[in-house]
Amino acid sequence: MRLIDDDGGQLGIKTTDEAREYAYGKNLDLVEVAAQADPPVARIMDYGKYKYEQEQKKKQARKHQSQIQIKEIKFRPKIGEHDYNTKKGHVERFLNQRAKVKVTIMFRGRETTHPERGRDLLLRLAQELKEIGQIESQPLLDGRNMVMLLGPTKNAGVQRDAEDENTERSEEAVQGDGNGQDPPSADDAQSHSGEEVAQA
């Protein structure tokens, strides 16, 4: 077999016994890394450490794999303004959670003869949420439904964090009287009143 040292150096062709003896002499393991090669390739290594490092790499890879969630919101083409704003709020919340949102317009009866109304509604929604959402799939008519896919932008979720921070600061400011000083006590107020009477 072709033997590779633990530092990556080539040790040439060795018999299995020679390779095993060399590995044991360094208190390391002999690991076959390319059994299909001719001759097979083996490496000197600390196998326990190698397995541990591989597990750590897998864990890091799993951490960086973001699970993409897709939420769905359904609209009617003749939706009222109040209901529209409510549903838009849901879409905004989903985008700020870094989820993708499938927005569906449901047509009924003769509404299918005016698909442009659904398209205009979807594009209006995308325009109003352009700071946190971008169109990943343009409005597309699918049977009696029209579907558009929105994905979060890099600004999604950022504004909420800033608002939370501002709220905390406001709460801290309310604890003082605005000048960083505690309000005067009742005793202080009475003493000041006595001085004014004496001066009068």
ZIZIQUI-V696199 format. One record per residue. N is the residue number from 0. RES is the residue in one letter. SS is DSSP state (H for helix, E for strand, - for the rest). PSI is psi in whole degrees, 0 to 359 (none if undefined). Layout:
BEGIN
n	res	ss	psi
N	RES	SS	PSI
N	RES	SS	PSI
END
This chain:
BEGIN
n	res	ss	psi
0	M	-	156
1	R	E	127
2	L	E	134
3	I	E	133
4	D	-	170
5	D	-	342
6	D	-	8
7	G	-	356
8	G	-	146
9	Q	E	127
10	L	E	2
11	G	E	195
12	I	E	127
13	K	-	155
14	T	-	163
15	T	H	318
16	D	H	319
17	E	H	317
18	A	H	317
19	R	H	318
20	E	H	321
21	Y	H	316
22	A	H	315
23	Y	H	327
24	G	H	333
25	K	-	6
26	N	-	39
27	L	-	181
28	D	E	153
29	L	E	116
30	V	E	126
31	E	E	121
32	V	E	345
33	A	E	82
34	A	-	334
35	Q	-	347
36	A	-	163
37	D	-	104
38	P	-	164
39	P	-	152
40	V	E	132
41	A	E	153
42	R	E	145
43	I	E	124
44	M	E	167
45	D	-	99
46	Y	H	323
47	G	H	317
48	K	H	320
49	Y	H	314
50	K	H	320
51	Y	H	315
52	E	H	322
53	Q	H	321
54	E	H	320
55	Q	H	321
56	K	H	321
57	K	H	320
58	K	H	317
59	Q	H	321
60	A	H	320
61	R	H	325
62	K	H	321
63	H	H	350
64	Q	-	104
65	S	-	130
66	Q	-	117
67	I	-	120
68	Q	-	141
69	I	E	117
70	K	E	159
71	E	E	135
72	I	E	135
73	K	E	135
74	F	E	158
75	R	E	147
76	P	-	334
77	K	-	33
78	I	-	141
79	G	-	161
80	E	H	320
81	H	H	314
82	D	H	324
83	Y	H	313
84	N	H	324
85	T	H	312
86	K	H	325
87	K	H	324
88	G	H	322
89	H	H	316
90	V	H	317
91	E	H	318
92	R	H	318
93	F	H	317
94	L	H	321
95	N	H	343
96	Q	-	9
97	R	-	29
98	A	-	153
99	K	E	152
100	V	E	123
101	K	E	113
102	V	E	123
103	T	E	129
104	I	E	124
105	M	E	119
106	F	-	144
107	R	-	141
108	G	H	233
109	R	H	354
110	E	H	336
111	T	H	344
112	T	H	352
113	H	H	65
114	P	H	339
115	E	H	333
116	R	H	318
117	G	H	318
118	R	H	318
119	D	H	322
120	L	H	318
121	L	H	318
122	L	H	327
123	R	H	315
124	L	H	315
125	A	H	321
126	Q	H	317
127	E	H	338
128	L	-	21
129	K	-	339
130	E	-	329
131	I	-	352
132	G	E	143
133	Q	E	149
134	I	E	121
135	E	E	336
136	S	E	117
137	Q	E	155
138	P	E	126
139	L	E	130
140	L	E	126
141	D	E	93
142	G	-	239
143	R	-	6
144	N	E	152
145	M	E	129
146	V	E	140
147	M	E	142
148	L	E	125
149	L	E	140
150	G	E	151
151	P	E	142
152	T	-	179
153	K	-	343
154	N	-	350
155	A	-	129
156	G	-	343
157	V	H	316
158	Q	H	321
159	R	H	318
160	D	H	319
161	A	H	321
162	E	H	320
163	D	H	320
164	E	H	319
165	N	H	323
166	T	H	318
167	E	H	318
168	R	H	321
169	S	H	319
170	E	H	323
171	E	H	322
172	A	H	326
173	V	H	334
174	Q	-	334
175	G	-	190
176	D	-	16
177	G	-	337
178	N	-	11
179	G	-	12
180	Q	-	150
181	D	-	148
182	P	-	151
183	P	-	146
184	S	-	170
185	A	H	323
186	D	H	318
187	D	H	320
188	A	H	320
189	Q	H	321
190	S	H	321
191	H	H	322
192	S	H	322
193	G	H	321
194	E	H	320
195	E	H	321
196	V	H	320
197	A	H	322
198	Q	H	329
199	A	-	none
END
